[in-house]
Amino acid sequence: MAKAAILERPGEGLTIADVEYAEPQPREVLIDTRACGLCHSDLHFIDGAYPHPLPCIPGHEAAGVVRAVGSEVSAVKPGDHVVTCLTSFCGRCEFCVTGRMALCLGGGTRRTKNDAPRMARADGAPVAQMLNLSALSEQMLIHENACVAIDKEMPFDRAAVIGCAVTTGAGTIFNACAVTPGQSVAVIGCGGVGLAAINAARIAGAGKVIAADPLPEKRALAESLGATHTVDALAEDAAQQILTISGGGVDYGIEAVGRQAAADLAVASLRRGGTAVVLGMMPLDCKVGLSAMDLLGGKKLMGAIMGMNHFPVDLPRLVDFYMRGMLDLDTIIAERIGLEDVNAGFDKLREGHSARSVVVFD
């Protein structure tokens, strides 16, 4: 049995209860979870903005130790330290073989409603898996293509935030945008994802890195991670400030908070030929667009799910960046809490005044 945070009904928080896991199937991995970051994407399901089969276990930003593996697993072995990633890949579909692994629809890596339950309460009632992981639990039972082995010297709490926030933010800079030295970047929203994008932009050698956020404390965090300039995202002239600072607009405007106004600001911040990248999970009825003049100016708009990562390669590199002092994960983590405090952690995330809270398991 493992203790887990279970979502019973949207809007009512999470319940801590015991869950039993099945033995790993041929390509499954059983992991003892050591740390799990609290991500705003979880809140979309916890608060009911996005639908999901219930009851389920949220959490998708995690690190742990492999306890057991299925008979056909070759990627990891018991005792390996691993980071998980929700964009599990099949390796065979059109997206995988053309290098767009983050768009893979899963093939055999995702469970379907017809599969036998793999997690259940003490009374045998099944519990659904969320985003291929369900990491707010003392254990995870996942496909081998949803985790990657990392350096055992890497601290688990910092490794966990690489699994989503850093993979998304840094991956957007390195993969989706392929920022080159001297290019300009505006990041709208300085939560975990936005701060990781700012840090990665500094590593990539971006010229001007402009951070836009309503909160002074988050703008200060952005400066410590590499922002060259900051702007109050709610200022009436926020877009004009970014245009002035960047000398006519940025090469990349990155929306990292999941709000319509943030996406609109990312578009308004672009120079001719610039690209707006939407990372946040916005309300399902939101639409972001380019005007006729934007199109005539060669501007582009795209999504970049999970930073368009190649996580089996990207995650070990990001770990190496941290170990070499290039990637600042310590600043991104605001607090470390126990599983019993998970609801308070999500309440703090809703308030939006701090960066990442990480649940640490003994």
Phi, psi and chi 1 to 4 in degrees:
 res  aa     phi    psi   chi1   chi2   chi3   chi4
   1 MET       -  145.5  -72.5  -73.5 -175.6      -
   2 ALA  -133.4  142.5      -      -      -      -
   3 LYS   -78.6  139.4  -69.7 -163.4  178.6  -57.9
   4 ALA  -144.0  156.3      -      -      -      -
   5 ALA   -95.2  115.5      -      -      -      -
   6 ILE  -109.5  132.4  -59.3  177.0      -      -
   7 LEU   -90.5  111.5  175.3   62.5      -      -
   8 GLU   -88.6  -49.5  -51.5  -84.4    2.5      -
   9 ARG  -143.5  138.7  -73.1  171.3  -68.1  -82.3
  10 PRO   -59.0  143.0  -24.0   34.2      -      -
  11 GLY    85.0   -0.1      -      -      -      -
  12 GLU  -116.6   13.2  -63.5 -176.3    8.8      -
  13 GLY    74.2 -170.7      -      -      -      -
  14 LEU  -110.9  148.8  -56.1  178.0      -      -
  15 THR  -111.3  133.0  -57.8      -      -      -
  16 ILE   -86.4  124.2  -51.8  -59.3      -      -
  17 ALA  -150.6  165.6      -      -      -      -
  18 ASP   -82.2  139.6  -71.4  -30.9      -      -
  19 VAL  -131.0  140.2  173.2      -      -      -
  20 GLU  -107.7  136.9 -174.5  169.9    5.7      -
  21 TYR  -106.7  143.6  -70.3   81.8      -      -
  22 ALA   -73.0  166.9      -      -      -      -
  23 GLU   -68.2  145.4  -69.3  -63.4  -45.5      -
  24 PRO   -59.7  132.7  -22.4   32.8      -      -
  25 GLN   -73.3  174.5  -71.1 -176.1  -15.2      -
  26 PRO   -48.8  -37.1  -32.7   37.6      -      -
  27 ARG  -113.7   22.2  -63.5 -163.6   65.5 -170.6
  28 GLU  -101.2  156.9  -76.4 -174.3  -32.1      -
  29 VAL  -127.9  130.8  178.5      -      -      -
  30 LEU   -99.3  124.4 -179.2   64.6      -      -
  31 ILE  -121.3  135.6  -63.3  168.6      -      -
  32 ASP   -84.1  110.9  -69.6  -31.2      -      -
  33 THR   -70.4  133.4  -47.1      -      -      -
  34 ARG  -110.2  -27.2  -66.1  -64.9  176.9   83.4
  35 ALA  -158.7  147.6      -      -      -      -
  36 CYS  -146.1  121.0  178.9      -      -      -
  37 GLY   -76.5  149.6      -      -      -      -
  38 LEU   -94.1  119.4  -57.2 -172.2      -      -
  39 CYS  -113.3  146.0  177.6      -      -      -
  40 HIS   -61.2  -26.8 -154.5  -80.9      -      -
  41 SER   -60.7  -35.6  -62.0      -      -      -
  42 ASP   -59.2  -38.3  -70.9  -43.6      -      -
  43 LEU   -62.3  -30.4  -80.0 -179.8      -      -
  44 HIS   -59.8  -35.0  -70.0  -71.9      -      -
  45 PHE   -84.4  -41.8  -60.2  100.6      -      -
  46 ILE   -62.4  -36.9  -67.4  170.2      -      -
  47 ASP   -91.8   -4.2  -66.1  -18.1      -      -
  48 GLY    90.4    8.8      -      -      -      -
  49 ALA   -71.8  -30.4      -      -      -      -
  50 TYR  -119.6  138.7  -81.8   63.1      -      -
  51 PRO   -79.4  154.9   29.4  -34.6      -      -
  52 HIS  -162.5  144.4 -164.0  -80.2      -      -
  53 PRO   -58.8  138.1  -23.9   33.8      -      -
  54 LEU  -124.0  156.1  -60.8  173.0      -      -
  55 PRO   -72.7  156.8   29.6  -36.2      -      -
  56 CYS  -148.3  167.6   66.7      -      -      -
  57 ILE  -109.6  115.7  -57.7  170.7      -      -
  58 PRO   -75.0 -171.6  -10.3   25.7      -      -
  59 GLY   100.0  125.0      -      -      -      -
  60 HIS  -148.0   16.3   61.1  -87.0      -      -
  61 GLU  -129.2   87.8 -176.7  178.4   85.1      -
  62 ALA  -142.6  162.1      -      -      -      -
  63 ALA  -140.7  153.5      -      -      -      -
  64 GLY  -171.7 -164.2      -      -      -      -
  65 VAL  -121.9  132.3  179.3      -      -      -
  66 VAL   -67.9  124.3  175.5      -      -      -
  67 ARG   -93.4  -44.8  173.2 -178.8  -74.9  -95.0
  68 ALA  -152.6  155.6      -      -      -      -
  69 VAL  -132.6  155.0  -60.1      -      -      -
  70 GLY   -72.7  170.4      -      -      -      -
  71 SER   -65.3  -23.7   60.0      -      -      -
  72 GLU  -107.5    5.0  -63.1  178.3   12.2      -
  73 VAL   -71.4  129.6  170.5      -      -      -
  74 SER  -125.0  -13.3   59.5      -      -      -
  75 ALA   -76.6  -35.2      -      -      -      -
  76 VAL  -138.3  167.6  -64.7      -      -      -
  77 LYS  -139.4  161.4   62.2 -175.1 -177.0  -58.8
  78 PRO   -54.9  137.2  -28.9   37.0      -      -
  79 GLY    96.0  -17.7      -      -      -      -
  80 ASP   -65.5  142.1  -81.0  -10.0      -      -
  81 HIS   -88.2  132.2  -67.8 -164.7      -      -
  82 VAL  -134.5  155.2  -65.2      -      -      -
  83 VAL  -113.6  139.9  174.2      -      -      -
  84 THR   -98.1  161.8   60.9      -      -      -
  85 CYS  -146.6  134.7 -170.7      -      -      -
  86 LEU   -70.8  -21.2   67.3   89.2      -      -
  87 THR   -85.6   67.0   51.0      -      -      -
  88 SER   -62.2  142.8 -177.5      -      -      -
  89 PHE  -124.7  150.2   62.4   95.3      -      -
  90 CYS   -89.1  -29.6   71.5      -      -      -
  91 GLY    84.5   -0.2      -      -      -      -
  92 ARG  -125.0  -21.3  -61.7 -173.1  -57.5  -86.9
  93 CYS   -75.4  173.6   70.9      -      -      -
  94 GLU   -56.7  -41.5  174.1 -172.1   -6.5      -
  95 PHE   -66.9  -43.5  -61.9  112.3      -      -
  96 CYS   -64.4  -46.7  -74.9      -      -      -
  97 VAL   -76.2  -10.4  -60.0      -      -      -
  98 THR  -104.7   16.5   55.3      -      -      -
  99 GLY    81.2   14.4      -      -      -      -
 100 ARG  -112.3   58.5  -63.0  172.5  -68.4  169.0
 101 MET   -58.6  -32.5  -62.5  162.8   54.8      -
 102 ALA   -65.3  -19.1      -      -      -      -
 103 LEU   -92.4   -1.3  -63.3  179.1      -      -
 104 CYS   -58.5  135.5  175.9      -      -      -
 105 LEU   -89.8    3.2  -65.4  176.8      -      -
 106 GLY   109.4  -34.8      -      -      -      -
 107 GLY    52.5 -121.0      -      -      -      -
 108 GLY   -90.6   11.4      -      -      -      -
 109 THR   -89.8  -10.3   68.0      -      -      -
 110 ARG  -116.8  144.6  -72.2  165.5  169.1   75.9
 111 ARG   -79.4  148.7  -64.7  171.4 -163.7  160.3
 112 THR  -113.9  170.2   69.7      -      -      -
 113 LYS   -66.2  -17.0   62.1 -177.2  179.4 -179.4
 114 ASN   -90.0   -8.0  -63.3  -39.7      -      -
 115 ASP   -73.7  150.7  -69.0  -20.0      -      -
 116 ALA   -65.4  143.3      -      -      -      -
 117 PRO   -57.8  139.2  -21.0   31.9      -      -
 118 ARG  -108.0  -13.8  -49.3  -67.1  -66.4  139.5
 119 MET  -133.7  141.8  -57.1 -177.5  -66.9      -
 120 ALA  -151.5  153.5      -      -      -      -
 121 ARG   -71.5  175.0  -62.5  177.0 -168.9  -89.9
 122 ALA   -59.5  -30.0      -      -      -      -
 123 ASP   -87.7    4.8   62.4    3.6      -      -
 124 GLY    92.3   -6.7      -      -      -      -
 125 ALA   -67.5  129.7      -      -      -      -
 126 PRO   -69.3  151.3   23.9  -31.6      -      -
 127 VAL  -124.6  131.3  179.2      -      -      -
 128 ALA   -79.8  151.3      -      -      -      -
 129 GLN   -91.5  134.7 -173.4 -176.9   52.0      -
 130 MET  -104.8  131.5  179.3 -178.4  -76.4      -
 131 LEU    51.8   39.9  -61.7  176.5      -      -
 132 ASN    69.6   -0.9  -52.1  -46.1      -      -
 133 LEU  -127.2  -61.7  -61.5  176.5      -      -
 134 SER    57.1   67.2  -74.4      -      -      -
 135 ALA   -90.8   -8.5      -      -      -      -
 136 LEU   -83.1   61.3  -78.4  171.1      -      -
 137 SER  -153.9  155.7  170.6      -      -      -
 138 GLU   -66.8  -17.2  -68.1  175.5  -27.1      -
 139 GLN  -139.3  157.8  -68.7 -172.2  -34.3      -
 140 MET  -131.0  142.9  -68.9  178.3  -79.1      -
 141 LEU  -121.9  106.3 -177.0   62.4      -      -
 142 ILE  -135.9  167.0   65.2  175.2      -      -
 143 HIS   -70.4  146.9 -167.0  -82.4      -      -
 144 GLU   -61.3  -25.1   65.9  171.6  -37.2      -
 145 ASN   -84.1   13.6  -74.6    1.2      -      -
 146 ALA  -111.6   12.8      -      -      -      -
 147 CYS  -148.0  161.8   65.8      -      -      -
 148 VAL  -144.2  140.6   60.4      -      -      -
 149 ALA   -73.4  144.1      -      -      -      -
 150 ILE  -131.2  172.1   60.5  167.1      -      -
 151 ASP   -57.7  128.5 -172.3  -27.0      -      -
 152 LYS   -70.0  -11.8  -69.9 -174.1  177.2 -179.1
 153 GLU   -79.9  -10.9  -64.5  -62.1  -45.3      -
 154 MET   -74.7  126.1 -179.1   69.5  178.5      -
 155 PRO   -62.4  139.4  -20.7   32.8      -      -
 156 PHE   -64.3  -39.4  -73.7  111.6      -      -
 157 ASP   -64.2  -38.9   54.4  -10.8      -      -
 158 ARG   -76.3  -33.2  -83.6  139.6  -76.4 -173.0
 159 ALA   -62.5  -37.4      -      -      -      -
 160 ALA   -58.9  -45.4      -      -      -      -
 161 VAL   -68.8  -18.1  -61.1      -      -      -
 162 ILE   -64.9  -29.9  -68.4  178.6      -      -
 163 GLY   -62.1  -24.2      -      -      -      -
 164 CYS  -136.7  -65.1  178.3      -      -      -
 165 ALA   -56.2  -49.1      -      -      -      -
 166 VAL   -76.8  -39.4  178.9      -      -      -
 167 THR   -59.4  -40.2  -69.8      -      -      -
 168 THR   -72.4  -51.6  -59.1      -      -      -
 169 GLY   -68.2  -51.3      -      -      -      -
 170 ALA   -69.2  -38.5      -      -      -      -
 171 GLY   -60.7  -35.5      -      -      -      -
 172 THR   -62.5  -41.7  -63.6      -      -      -
 173 ILE   -67.8  -48.4  -64.1  -64.5      -      -
 174 PHE   -80.8  -36.9  -62.2  141.1      -      -
 175 ASN  -102.9  -61.3  -63.4  -33.1      -      -
 176 ALA   -66.1  -40.7      -      -      -      -
 177 CYS   -99.1  -25.8  -62.2      -      -      -
 178 ALA    48.1   54.0      -      -      -      -
 179 VAL   -59.9  134.4  171.1      -      -      -
 180 THR  -109.7  156.6   57.4      -      -      -
 181 PRO   -52.7  132.5  -29.6   37.1      -      -
 182 GLY    95.5  -19.2      -      -      -      -
 183 GLN   -70.1  158.5  -72.7 -171.0  -49.2      -
 184 SER  -106.3  144.6   54.0      -      -      -
 185 VAL  -136.4  134.9  176.7      -      -      -
 186 ALA  -115.2  130.2      -      -      -      -
 187 VAL  -114.5  119.9  177.5      -      -      -
 188 ILE  -100.2  109.3  -41.3  -59.1      -      -
 189 GLY   104.6  115.5      -      -      -      -
 190 CYS  -112.7   49.3  -63.3      -      -      -
 191 GLY   -83.4 -159.0      -      -      -      -
 192 GLY   -58.6  -44.3      -      -      -      -
 193 VAL   -67.1  -47.3  171.9      -      -      -
 194 GLY   -62.2  -42.3      -      -      -      -
 195 LEU   -64.4  -38.0  -68.0  173.4      -      -
 196 ALA   -65.4  -37.7      -      -      -      -
 197 ALA   -64.8  -40.2      -      -      -      -
 198 ILE   -64.2  -45.6  -70.8  162.4      -      -
 199 ASN   -59.8  -43.8 -162.9  172.0      -      -
 200 ALA   -67.4  -35.8      -      -      -      -
 201 ALA   -61.9  -37.7      -      -      -      -
 202 ARG   -64.8  -43.9  176.7  174.4   65.3 -177.9
 203 ILE   -61.2  -38.7  -65.3  171.1      -      -
 204 ALA   -73.5  -10.2      -      -      -      -
 205 GLY    85.8   23.5      -      -      -      -
 206 ALA   -57.7  149.3      -      -      -      -
 207 GLY   -73.9  -81.8      -      -      -      -
 208 LYS   -95.2  129.7  -69.6 -173.1  172.6   67.9
 209 VAL  -121.5  107.0 -178.7      -      -      -
 210 ILE  -105.6  122.3  -54.5  165.7      -      -
 211 ALA  -103.7  128.0      -      -      -      -
 212 ALA  -118.4  122.1      -      -      -      -
 213 ASP  -156.9  146.9 -164.6  -80.3      -      -
 214 PRO   -70.0  -23.2  -13.1   26.3      -      -
 215 LEU   -97.6  125.3  -59.7  175.8      -      -
 216 PRO   -58.0  -37.1  -23.0   32.6      -      -
 217 GLU   -66.4  -32.7   58.7  -93.8   35.6      -
 218 LYS   -76.3  -33.8  -73.9 -164.7  170.1 -179.3
 219 ARG   -65.3  -34.9  -63.1 -161.5  -64.1  -89.3
 220 ALA   -66.0  -41.8      -      -      -      -
 221 LEU   -59.6  -41.9  -80.0  176.3      -      -
 222 ALA   -60.5  -40.7      -      -      -      -
 223 GLU   -63.9  -39.5  -72.7 -177.8  -31.1      -
 224 SER   -67.6  -21.9   70.5      -      -      -
 225 LEU   -97.9   -0.4  -74.9  165.8      -      -
 226 GLY   129.6   -2.3      -      -      -      -
 227 ALA   -66.3  132.2      -      -      -      -
 228 THR   -86.2  -23.8   59.7      -      -      -
 229 HIS  -145.5  154.7  -58.7   77.9      -      -
 230 THR  -132.9  153.6   62.9      -      -      -
 231 VAL  -140.5  141.6  170.2      -      -      -
 232 ASP   -72.5  113.9 -178.8  -11.6      -      -
 233 ALA   -63.8  -20.8      -      -      -      -
 234 LEU   -94.9   -0.2  -64.4 -175.8      -      -
 235 ALA   -64.4  141.8      -      -      -      -
 236 GLU   -59.7  -31.4  -71.0 -173.8    5.4      -
 237 ASP  -105.6   28.3   64.2  -19.2      -      -
 238 ALA   -57.3  -45.4      -      -      -      -
 239 ALA   -62.6  -43.0      -      -      -      -
 240 GLN   -65.4  -37.1 -175.0   56.7   52.4      -
 241 GLN   -59.8  -44.5  -72.6 -174.4   53.4      -
 242 ILE   -65.2  -41.4  -64.5  172.7      -      -
 243 LEU   -62.2  -39.7  -65.0  175.3      -      -
 244 THR   -68.9  -47.0  -60.3      -      -      -
 245 ILE   -60.1  -40.7  -67.5  166.9      -      -
 246 SER   -88.1   -2.4   59.1      -      -      -
 247 GLY    72.2   40.3      -      -      -      -
 248 GLY   117.8    2.2      -      -      -      -
 249 GLY   124.9  158.5      -      -      -      -
 250 VAL   -96.3  159.2  -65.2      -      -      -
 251 ASP   -71.5  -36.0  -66.4  -69.1      -      -
 252 TYR  -135.8  125.2  -63.9   99.8      -      -
 253 GLY  -108.5  117.0      -      -      -      -
 254 ILE  -112.0  116.5  -62.0  171.7      -      -
 255 GLU   -88.0  121.4 -170.4  -76.8  -29.3      -
 256 ALA  -130.5   29.9      -      -      -      -
 257 VAL  -132.7  -20.2   67.5      -      -      -
 258 GLY    85.2   36.9      -      -      -      -
 259 ARG  -130.5  145.9  -66.8  179.1 -177.8  165.7
 260 GLN   -56.3  -46.7 -179.7   78.3   53.4      -
 261 ALA   -62.9  -35.3      -      -      -      -
 262 ALA   -67.3  -41.2      -      -      -      -
 263 ALA   -64.7  -41.7      -      -      -      -
 264 ASP   -62.9  -37.6  -67.9  -20.0      -      -
 265 LEU   -67.9  -37.6  180.0   55.5      -      -
 266 ALA   -60.5  -42.3      -      -      -      -
 267 VAL   -66.4  -43.8  170.6      -      -      -
 268 ALA   -67.7  -16.0      -      -      -      -
 269 SER   -87.9   -4.7  -57.5      -      -      -
 270 LEU   -78.7  148.6  -61.5  178.1      -      -
 271 ARG   -86.8  174.6   62.0  177.2  -61.9  174.9
 272 ARG   -58.2  133.1  -71.8  174.3   62.7   82.7
 273 GLY    79.5    1.4      -      -      -      -
 274 GLY   -76.5  166.9      -      -      -      -
 275 THR  -126.4  129.9  -59.4      -      -      -
 276 ALA   -97.4  132.5      -      -      -      -
 277 VAL  -120.7  121.9 -173.3      -      -      -
 278 VAL  -100.1  118.9  176.5      -      -      -
 279 LEU  -105.9  -34.5  -59.6 -179.2      -      -
 280 GLY   -70.2  153.5      -      -      -      -
 281 MET   -84.0   98.0  -68.9  175.8   65.2      -
 282 MET   -83.0  162.4  -65.0 -166.7  -65.0      -
 283 PRO   -50.6  144.3  -28.4   36.2      -      -
 284 LEU   -63.7  -17.7  -68.0  171.0      -      -
 285 ASP   -95.1    5.3   59.1   -8.0      -      -
 286 CYS   -75.1  147.2  -84.8      -      -      -
 287 LYS  -133.5  135.8  -65.2 -176.0 -175.8  -62.7
 288 VAL  -119.2  139.6 -176.3      -      -      -
 289 GLY  -146.9  172.2      -      -      -      -
 290 LEU  -114.3  140.9  -61.5  173.6      -      -
 291 SER   -78.1  170.3   70.2      -      -      -
 292 ALA   -58.7  -40.0      -      -      -      -
 293 MET   -68.5  -34.7  -71.5  -57.4  -65.9      -
 294 ASP   -60.6  -44.5  -71.3  -26.7      -      -
 295 LEU   -66.1  -40.1  -65.1  170.4      -      -
 296 LEU   -64.3  -25.9  -71.4  171.3      -      -
 297 GLY   -88.1    9.7      -      -      -      -
 298 GLY    72.6   19.3      -      -      -      -
 299 LYS   -77.8  153.7  -61.9  177.8 -175.7  179.3
 300 LYS  -131.2  155.6  -63.6  174.8  -77.1  -66.4
 301 LEU  -135.0  132.7  172.5   66.1      -      -
 302 MET  -151.9  160.4   68.6  177.7 -174.9      -
 303 GLY   -96.9  159.9      -      -      -      -
 304 ALA  -145.7   74.3      -      -      -      -
 305 ILE   -55.0  127.5 -178.4  172.4      -      -
 306 MET    50.1   33.6  -69.3  -67.0  -69.6      -
 307 GLY    70.1   14.4      -      -      -      -
 308 MET    50.6   48.9  -65.2  -57.5  -69.2      -
 309 ASN   -72.3  159.6   69.7   79.1      -      -
 310 HIS  -118.7   73.0  -48.1  104.7      -      -
 311 PHE   -62.4  -30.2   85.2   83.4      -      -
 312 PRO   -62.1  -25.7  -23.5   35.7      -      -
 313 VAL   -95.0  -43.2  174.1      -      -      -
 314 ASP   -66.7  -44.5  -67.4  -10.0      -      -
 315 LEU   -63.5  -47.7  -93.0   62.9      -      -
 316 PRO   -60.3  -33.5  -26.8   37.4      -      -
 317 ARG   -67.6  -39.7  -72.1  179.5  178.5  174.9
 318 LEU   -66.9  -37.3  -68.0  168.7      -      -
 319 VAL   -59.9  -44.8  166.5      -      -      -
 320 ASP   -62.2  -39.6 -178.7   59.4      -      -
 321 PHE   -59.4  -40.5  -76.8  169.1      -      -
 322 TYR   -67.0  -47.4  173.0   78.8      -      -
 323 MET   -62.2  -27.3  -59.2  -66.8  -78.2      -
 324 ARG   -90.8    1.5  -68.9  162.1   55.1 -165.7
 325 GLY    82.8   12.4      -      -      -      -
 326 MET   -88.8  -34.8  -61.4  168.7   64.0      -
 327 LEU  -106.0  123.1 -174.4   65.3      -      -
 328 ASP   -96.7   94.8 -177.8   -4.2      -      -
 329 LEU   -91.5  -21.7  -57.0  178.0      -      -
 330 ASP   -63.1  -38.8  -56.7  -90.0      -      -
 331 THR   -68.5  -31.9  -59.7      -      -      -
 332 ILE   -68.8  -31.1  -70.3  176.4      -      -
 333 ILE   -85.2  117.3  -61.7  174.8      -      -
 334 ALA   -87.6  -35.5      -      -      -      -
 335 GLU  -159.2  158.4   63.7  172.3   -3.1      -
 336 ARG  -119.6  128.6  -65.2  158.3 -179.0   84.0
 337 ILE  -131.9  166.2   60.0  176.6      -      -
 338 GLY   -87.9  165.3      -      -      -      -
 339 LEU   -59.9  -32.5 -176.2   63.8      -      -
 340 GLU   -66.0  -16.7   66.1  -82.9    6.1      -
 341 ASP  -102.0   15.7  -63.1  -40.3      -      -
 342 VAL   -62.3  -38.7   66.4      -      -      -
 343 ASN   -66.1  -39.4  -74.0  -47.2      -      -
 344 ALA   -64.4  -35.7      -      -      -      -
 345 GLY   -63.5  -41.9      -      -      -      -
 346 PHE   -69.5  -34.0  -83.6  120.7      -      -
 347 ASP   -60.0  -42.6  -73.7  -18.6      -      -
 348 LYS   -64.8  -36.8 -170.2  169.5  -67.9 -173.1
 349 LEU   -64.4  -39.8 -174.9   61.8      -      -
 350 ARG   -61.7  -36.9  -72.1 -175.0 -172.4   90.6
 351 GLU   -67.0  -29.5  -66.3  168.6    2.8      -
 352 GLY    77.0   18.0      -      -      -      -
 353 HIS   -94.7   -9.5  -70.7  -79.0      -      -
 354 SER  -133.0  172.4   61.7      -      -      -
 355 ALA   -83.7 -129.4      -      -      -      -
 356 ARG   -83.9  134.9 -107.8  -16.8 -175.8 -125.5
 357 SER   -99.2  137.2  -63.8      -      -      -
 358 VAL  -123.0  124.9  177.9      -      -      -
 359 VAL   -79.4  125.6  172.3      -      -      -
 360 VAL  -111.6  128.0  176.8      -      -      -
 361 PHE   -99.0  140.3  -62.5   84.9      -      -
 362 ASP   -69.0      -  -65.8  -28.3      -      -
